[in-house]
Amino acid sequence: MDLDLSFANGNMTGSGIDNIGPFLIQGRYDSASQECYWTKTYIGAHDVFYRGFREGKGIWGTWEIGLYNRGGFHIWPLHSGQAEQRATSVGQPEPVTAALVMTGEK
């Protein structure tokens, strides 16, 4: 997955692409509580709702699609050089900038 996130003035925005397709991120964060919540919108498709907490190693939380599809996730930044090493090891022409692990029911 490629994922770029920006945090400014309580707003959280981003974009990326994963095995489902390209997506946009739009949401909010609270710097005091470190809570963030956003919608991941797949272009021309469905939305996924996220709620998580920022901490030193990324963002942990839950995702939800509709009423019955939900699970957990963890997003963490890749460190300088790590993206290039990973891209080379799997033969990708562009570096991966973040990693996402999702668990739960589908």
C-alpha positions as YAML, in Angstrom:
chain: A
units: angstrom
residues:
- id: 1
  name: MET
  ca: [0.00, 0.00, 0.00]
- id: 2
  name: ASP
  ca: [1.08, 3.57, -0.69]
- id: 3
  name: LEU
  ca: [-0.37, 6.06, 1.78]
- id: 4
  name: ASP
  ca: [0.34, 9.77, 2.29]
- id: 5
  name: LEU
  ca: [-1.24, 11.49, 5.30]
- id: 6
  name: SER
  ca: [-1.17, 15.14, 6.36]
- id: 7
  name: PHE
  ca: [-2.19, 16.58, 9.74]
- id: 8
  name: ALA
  ca: [-2.84, 20.35, 9.98]
- id: 9
  name: ASN
  ca: [-5.15, 22.51, 12.08]
- id: 10
  name: GLY
  ca: [-7.26, 19.56, 13.26]
- id: 11
  name: ASN
  ca: [-7.75, 18.25, 9.73]
- id: 12
  name: MET
  ca: [-6.45, 14.98, 8.42]
- id: 13
  name: THR
  ca: [-6.17, 14.48, 4.65]
- id: 14
  name: GLY
  ca: [-4.46, 12.03, 2.37]
- id: 15
  name: SER
  ca: [-4.49, 9.73, -0.57]
- id: 16
  name: GLY
  ca: [-3.15, 6.38, -1.59]
- id: 17
  name: ILE
  ca: [-3.61, 3.10, -3.37]
- id: 18
  name: ASP
  ca: [-3.94, -0.46, -2.11]
- id: 19
  name: ASN
  ca: [-5.09, -3.83, -3.45]
- id: 20
  name: ILE
  ca: [-8.69, -2.53, -3.71]
- id: 21
  name: GLY
  ca: [-7.75, 0.61, -5.68]
- id: 22
  name: PRO
  ca: [-7.01, 4.33, -5.31]
- id: 23
  name: PHE
  ca: [-8.55, 6.21, -2.38]
- id: 24
  name: LEU
  ca: [-8.83, 9.59, -0.67]
- id: 25
  name: ILE
  ca: [-8.69, 10.29, 3.09]
- id: 26
  name: GLN
  ca: [-10.71, 13.06, 4.79]
- id: 27
  name: GLY
  ca: [-11.01, 13.40, 8.55]
- id: 28
  name: ARG
  ca: [-10.20, 15.15, 11.82]
- id: 29
  name: TYR
  ca: [-7.81, 14.73, 14.74]
- id: 30
  name: ASP
  ca: [-7.55, 16.06, 18.27]
- id: 31
  name: SER
  ca: [-3.95, 16.80, 19.24]
- id: 32
  name: ALA
  ca: [-4.76, 16.75, 22.99]
- id: 33
  name: SER
  ca: [-6.34, 13.28, 23.05]
- id: 34
  name: GLN
  ca: [-4.41, 11.98, 20.01]
- id: 35
  name: GLU
  ca: [-7.72, 10.66, 18.66]
- id: 36
  name: CYS
  ca: [-8.36, 10.73, 14.95]
- id: 37
  name: TYR
  ca: [-11.23, 9.63, 12.75]
- id: 38
  name: TRP
  ca: [-11.60, 9.67, 9.00]
- id: 39
  name: THR
  ca: [-13.31, 8.30, 5.94]
- id: 40
  name: LYS
  ca: [-11.33, 6.42, 3.32]
- id: 41
  name: THR
  ca: [-13.21, 6.81, 0.03]
- id: 42
  name: TYR
  ca: [-12.35, 4.45, -2.79]
- id: 43
  name: ILE
  ca: [-12.74, 6.37, -6.04]
- id: 44
  name: GLY
  ca: [-16.07, 5.39, -7.61]
- id: 45
  name: ALA
  ca: [-16.70, 2.74, -4.94]
- id: 46
  name: HIS
  ca: [-17.37, 2.38, -1.20]
- id: 47
  name: ASP
  ca: [-16.27, 4.18, 2.00]
- id: 48
  name: VAL
  ca: [-14.43, 2.77, 5.00]
- id: 49
  name: PHE
  ca: [-14.74, 4.57, 8.36]
- id: 50
  name: TYR
  ca: [-11.76, 4.63, 10.74]
- id: 51
  name: ARG
  ca: [-11.29, 5.67, 14.36]
- id: 52
  name: GLY
  ca: [-7.89, 5.52, 15.96]
- id: 53
  name: PHE
  ca: [-5.31, 6.97, 18.31]
- id: 54
  name: ARG
  ca: [-1.93, 8.36, 17.37]
- id: 55
  name: GLU
  ca: [1.02, 7.21, 19.42]
- id: 56
  name: GLY
  ca: [4.77, 6.92, 19.00]
- id: 57
  name: LYS
  ca: [4.58, 4.00, 16.60]
- id: 58
  name: GLY
  ca: [1.73, 5.12, 14.33]
- id: 59
  name: ILE
  ca: [-2.04, 4.97, 14.56]
- id: 60
  name: TRP
  ca: [-4.01, 2.05, 16.07]
- id: 61
  name: GLY
  ca: [-7.76, 1.65, 15.93]
- id: 62
  name: THR
  ca: [-10.80, 0.15, 14.26]
- id: 63
  name: TRP
  ca: [-12.27, 0.24, 10.75]
- id: 64
  name: GLU
  ca: [-15.88, -0.26, 9.71]
- id: 65
  name: ILE
  ca: [-17.78, -0.83, 6.46]
- id: 66
  name: GLY
  ca: [-21.52, -0.69, 7.03]
- id: 67
  name: LEU
  ca: [-22.97, -2.33, 10.15]
- id: 68
  name: TYR
  ca: [-21.34, -5.76, 10.08]
- id: 69
  name: ASN
  ca: [-17.89, -5.48, 8.53]
- id: 70
  name: ARG
  ca: [-15.29, -4.28, 11.04]
- id: 71
  name: GLY
  ca: [-11.89, -5.00, 12.46]
- id: 72
  name: GLY
  ca: [-8.66, -3.53, 13.72]
- id: 73
  name: PHE
  ca: [-5.80, -1.73, 11.99]
- id: 74
  name: HIS
  ca: [-2.34, -0.33, 12.59]
- id: 75
  name: ILE
  ca: [-0.65, 2.25, 10.37]
- id: 76
  name: TRP
  ca: [3.01, 3.04, 10.93]
- id: 77
  name: PRO
  ca: [5.50, 5.18, 9.02]
- id: 78
  name: LEU
  ca: [8.42, 3.59, 7.26]
- id: 79
  name: HIS
  ca: [11.78, 5.06, 8.22]
- id: 80
  name: SER
  ca: [14.17, 6.64, 5.75]
- id: 81
  name: GLY
  ca: [15.75, 3.95, 3.58]
- id: 82
  name: GLN
  ca: [13.27, 1.29, 4.70]
- id: 83
  name: ALA
  ca: [10.86, 2.12, 1.86]
- id: 84
  name: GLU
  ca: [13.59, 1.82, -0.76]
- id: 85
  name: GLN
  ca: [14.77, -1.51, 0.68]
- id: 86
  name: ARG
  ca: [11.22, -2.88, 0.71]
- id: 87
  name: ALA
  ca: [10.51, -1.62, -2.82]
- id: 88
  name: THR
  ca: [13.65, -3.31, -4.09]
- id: 89
  name: SER
  ca: [12.93, -6.57, -2.31]
- id: 90
  name: VAL
  ca: [9.48, -6.93, -3.89]
- id: 91
  name: GLY
  ca: [10.38, -5.38, -7.22]
- id: 92
  name: GLN
  ca: [8.18, -2.30, -6.95]
- id: 93
  name: PRO
  ca: [9.33, 0.74, -8.94]
- id: 94
  name: GLU
  ca: [8.06, 3.26, -6.35]
- id: 95
  name: PRO
  ca: [8.79, 3.14, -2.60]
- id: 96
  name: VAL
  ca: [6.07, 2.26, -0.12]
- id: 97
  name: THR
  ca: [5.62, 5.17, 2.30]
- id: 98
  name: ALA
  ca: [3.46, 3.52, 4.94]
- id: 99
  name: ALA
  ca: [2.26, 0.12, 6.02]
- id: 100
  name: LEU
  ca: [-1.24, -0.88, 7.09]
- id: 101
  name: VAL
  ca: [-2.34, -4.05, 8.84]
- id: 102
  name: MET
  ca: [-6.09, -4.70, 9.03]
- id: 103
  name: THR
  ca: [-7.76, -7.53, 10.90]
- id: 104
  name: GLY
  ca: [-11.35, -8.49, 11.48]
- id: 105
  name: GLU
  ca: [-14.49, -9.80, 9.85]
- id: 106
  name: LYS
  ca: [-15.35, -9.30, 6.21]
...
